[in-house]
């Protein structure tokens, strides 16, 4: 065997051994692509930000779950929720929503005593100062109010 052939075989063996080591390292230490994509602070991304219940009769209790995802790179913790009406009950996750994780905020709307076109806003506040507004709307038919207005 000539020196050139021996050198070529040695180079090929070293090259293959080097490629094999890189493959082994990738298997031992997988790279999480989701963690690379998600950088920065926690961030809400809602599927819907407004829900219309349509026409309801006064006294009906309806609910809707707003779906959202934390598209940021840090856990998202809801500290409190503000709304303008005692007719709304808001259920939200008490535990942190991790990056890439999905969750829901359920809004329960009690239409008792409501009338006409209603638009209710809900402000969601996180521990890190992030704020997000969502809303529900409906047209409420209330026979008692309609009798008062249409009285002649």
C-alpha positions as CSV (number, residue, x, y, z in Angstrom):
1,X,0.0,0.0,0.0
2,X,1.4,3.4,-0.9
3,X,1.7,6.3,1.4
4,X,-1.0,8.2,-0.4
5,X,-3.5,5.4,-0.1
6,X,-2.7,5.0,3.6
7,X,-3.1,8.7,4.1
8,X,-6.4,8.8,2.3
9,X,-7.8,5.9,4.3
10,X,-6.7,7.5,7.6
11,X,-8.3,10.8,6.5
12,X,-11.6,9.1,5.7
13,X,-11.6,7.2,9.0
14,X,-10.9,10.4,11.0
15,X,-13.6,12.2,9.0
16,X,-16.2,9.5,9.7
17,X,-15.2,9.3,13.4
18,X,-15.7,13.1,13.7
19,X,-19.1,12.9,12.1
20,X,-20.1,10.0,14.4
21,X,-19.2,12.1,17.5
22,X,-21.3,15.0,16.4
23,X,-24.3,12.7,16.0
24,X,-23.8,11.2,19.5
25,X,-23.6,14.7,21.0
26,X,-26.8,15.8,19.5
27,X,-28.6,12.7,20.9
28,X,-27.2,13.3,24.4
29,X,-28.1,17.0,24.5
30,X,-31.3,17.7,22.5
31,X,-32.0,21.3,21.5
32,X,-35.4,22.5,22.5
33,X,-36.5,24.6,19.5
34,X,-39.5,26.0,21.3
35,X,-37.3,27.5,24.0
36,X,-35.1,29.1,21.3
37,X,-38.2,30.6,19.5
38,X,-39.8,32.0,22.7
39,X,-37.7,34.9,24.0
40,X,-38.6,37.9,26.0
41,X,-41.2,38.5,28.6
42,X,-44.5,36.6,29.0
43,X,-47.1,37.5,26.4
44,X,-50.8,36.8,25.9
45,X,-52.0,35.6,22.5
46,X,-55.8,35.1,22.5
47,X,-57.8,33.1,20.0
48,X,-60.7,35.6,20.4
49,X,-60.7,38.9,22.3
50,X,-64.5,39.6,22.0
51,X,-67.4,37.2,22.3
52,X,-70.9,38.0,21.3
53,X,-73.6,35.9,23.1
54,X,-76.3,37.1,20.7
55,X,-79.8,37.8,21.9
56,X,-80.6,36.5,25.4
57,X,-83.5,36.8,27.8
58,X,-83.0,38.6,31.1
59,X,-82.1,36.1,33.8
60,X,-80.1,33.7,31.6
61,X,-76.6,32.7,32.8
62,X,-74.2,32.0,30.0
63,X,-70.4,31.4,29.8
64,X,-67.6,31.5,27.4
65,X,-64.0,30.4,27.7
66,X,-61.4,32.7,26.1
67,X,-58.5,30.5,25.0
68,X,-55.0,32.0,25.1
69,X,-51.3,30.9,24.8
70,X,-48.2,32.3,26.5
71,X,-46.1,33.1,23.5
72,X,-43.4,34.8,25.5
73,X,-40.3,33.3,27.0
74,X,-41.2,33.6,30.7
75,X,-44.0,32.2,32.8
76,X,-47.2,34.3,32.8
77,X,-48.9,34.7,36.1
78,X,-52.3,36.5,36.3
79,X,-52.3,38.7,39.4
80,X,-55.9,40.0,39.2
81,X,-58.8,40.7,36.9
82,X,-60.9,43.9,36.8
83,X,-64.4,44.2,35.3
84,X,-67.0,46.8,35.3
85,X,-70.0,44.7,36.3
86,X,-71.0,42.5,39.2
87,X,-72.9,40.5,36.6
88,X,-69.6,38.8,35.5
89,X,-67.8,36.0,37.3
90,X,-64.3,35.4,35.9
91,X,-62.4,32.1,36.4
92,X,-58.7,32.2,35.5
93,X,-55.6,30.1,36.1
94,X,-54.0,30.7,39.5
95,X,-50.8,28.9,38.6
96,X,-48.2,30.3,36.1
97,X,-48.8,29.6,32.5
98,X,-45.5,28.4,31.1
99,X,-44.0,29.5,27.8
100,X,-45.8,27.8,24.9
101,X,-48.6,26.6,27.2
102,X,-52.3,27.2,26.5
103,X,-55.0,28.0,29.0
104,X,-58.4,29.6,29.3
105,X,-60.2,32.4,31.1
106,X,-63.9,31.6,31.6
107,X,-66.4,34.5,31.7
108,X,-69.8,33.7,33.3
109,X,-72.4,36.4,32.5
110,X,-75.6,36.6,34.6
111,X,-78.1,38.7,32.6
112,X,-80.5,39.2,35.5
113,X,-81.4,42.9,35.7
114,X,-79.7,43.7,32.4
115,X,-81.5,45.2,29.3
116,X,-80.6,46.2,25.8
117,X,-77.2,46.1,24.1
118,X,-74.5,45.2,26.7
119,X,-70.8,45.4,26.2
120,X,-68.7,44.3,29.2
121,X,-64.9,44.7,29.3
122,X,-62.5,42.6,31.4
123,X,-59.0,43.8,32.1
124,X,-56.4,41.0,32.8
125,X,-53.3,42.1,34.8
126,X,-50.2,40.0,35.3
127,X,-47.6,40.1,38.0
128,X,-45.1,41.7,35.6
129,X,-47.4,44.6,34.7
130,X,-48.8,43.2,31.4
131,X,-52.4,44.2,30.8
132,X,-54.9,42.7,28.3
133,X,-58.5,43.5,27.6
134,X,-61.2,41.1,26.5
135,X,-64.9,41.7,26.2
136,X,-68.3,40.0,26.0
137,X,-71.4,41.5,24.3
138,X,-75.1,40.6,24.0
139,X,-78.5,42.0,23.4
140,X,-80.7,41.3,26.5
141,X,-84.5,41.2,26.2
142,X,-86.0,42.2,29.5
143,X,-89.8,42.1,29.6
144,X,-90.0,44.3,32.8
145,X,-88.0,47.1,31.3
146,X,-89.8,46.9,28.0
147,X,-93.2,47.3,29.8
148,X,-91.9,50.4,31.6
149,X,-90.6,52.0,28.4
150,X,-93.6,51.1,26.2
151,X,-96.2,52.2,28.8
152,X,-98.6,54.7,27.3
